[in-house]
Amino acid sequence: MIFANAVAVAKDAIAKRRRYNALVAEIQSLTSRDLADINGNRSEMLYHAYRQVYG
């Protein structure tokens, strides 16, 4: 029971990390021109990506 719970927690953490890494990669791939076109701020987008995944 404890082992199964630990595995579930680890799987959840890995899934969250993968999602966060995917969002970061997408944000980092945006050029300055892309950001200007959408009126975006890279650091603010990274902050929101973190909040979306980890709460």
N, C-alpha and C positions, 0 to 999 in steps of 0.2 A: 504494500500500500504506500509506504513512504517513498520507495524507489519509483513507483509509477507516478507519484505526484512530482517528484524531482525531475523526472523525464518530461512530464507535461510542462513544467515551468521552464525548463531548458528549451524545449521546442518553441514555446511562445516567445521567449527572448530572442531566439535565432530568427524567427519569422519577423519580429519587430525590427531587428537589426537589418535584415535583408530589405524590408520595405523602406526603412530610413536611408540606407545606402543607395537604393534605387532613386529615391527622391533627390538626394544630394547630387548624384551623378547627373540627373536631368537638369537640376538648377545650375550646376557648374558648367554644363554644356552650352548654356545660353550665352550668346555673345553680348557685349555691351550694347550693340545695336538692337538686339532682340529685347533686352531689358528696357531700353529707351522706348521702343515701340509699344510695349505693354505698360510703360510707366512703372516698372518694377525695381525693387531694391534687393540685391542678392542676399545681403545679410538678413534682411527682414523675411525673405522667402525661406531661408535656412531655418530661422527661428520658428516659423510657422510649420515647417515640415517636421521639426522635432516635436512641437506641441501636438501635431496631428497624430504622430505615431505613439508617442509616450505619454501624452496627456498633460 
